[in-house]
Amino acid sequence: MAGSFDDAMADYARGDYRAALPLLRSLAESGNAAAQSQLGFMYSAGVAVPQNDAEAARWVRRAPDQLSHLCRAWVLHLSHP
C-alpha cells in the first residue's frame, strides 16, 4: 500500500478515518512508530475500529523509544483503567 504517514494523517484530519486506517495499519506493521501510536489511539478511542484497550496497548507498546514518554504514560493508563 503506497502512502505516507502524512497522507494517512491528512485523511484523519479530514475525518476520513476509514481511509486513514489501512494506511496507518500498513505503516504500523512496518515499524513506523508514529503510525503505531496513532493506531493505538484509534483503538483506545474506538475511532474507525471497535474500542479495545488491549489492542491499543499492544500497538503503543510496539512504538520505539522516540515516543517513549507519551507511550509509557498511555500504556500505564490502559493497563490500569
N, C-alpha and C positions, 0 to 999 in steps of 0.2 A: 504494500500500500504506500503510495507516494504521498508526501506531505511532511510538513514540519510541525514542531510544537506550536510555533506562531500561527500556522494555519488552523490547527485544532483550537487554539485559544481565541482566534478570530470568530470561528463558528460558535464557540461557547459564549463569547461576549455578545453575539447577536441573539443568543437564546436558542440556537440550533444545537441543542445538546446531543441529539441522536446522530447528527453529522460529526460532531466532535468525538464521540465515544469510540468508534472503531479506530480512528487515527491515534487517539490517546492510548488505547489498549495496545496497538501495534508498537508504538514508541515505548511504552512502559515495559512490554515484554522484551524489547531490545535493550533495555537497561537505561533508558532516559529517566533520570531522577526526577525531573520536574513533572514529567508525564505520570510517573509512579505516584508522586504526591497528589497530583490533580485527580487521578483515578481514585485514590484513597479518599479524597474529599467527596467525590461524587458518590461513592458507596456509603460514606458516613451520612451524607445529607439525603440520599435517595434521589439523586439527580440523574435521570435517564436510565437508572438501574434500581432494582429493589434495594431499599435501605438495609445495610448489612455491616455492622460494626466489625465483625470478624474479618470480612473481606477487605474492609477499609484498612484495618490494622495490617493485614497481610501485604497490601500494596505499599503502605507507608514504610513498613519495615524494610522493604527492598530498596528504598531510596538511600543512596550512599551519604557519606558524612557531609557533603556540601550543604545538605539540608538538615543537618543533624539536630540543631536546637529546636526548630519548629516540629520536626518529625518526632523527636523523642517526647516532647510535650503532648503531641497529639496521640501517640501510641499509649502513653500513660493514661490519658483521658479515655481512650477507647477501651483500655483494659480494666478500668475501674469506674464504670458508669455510676 
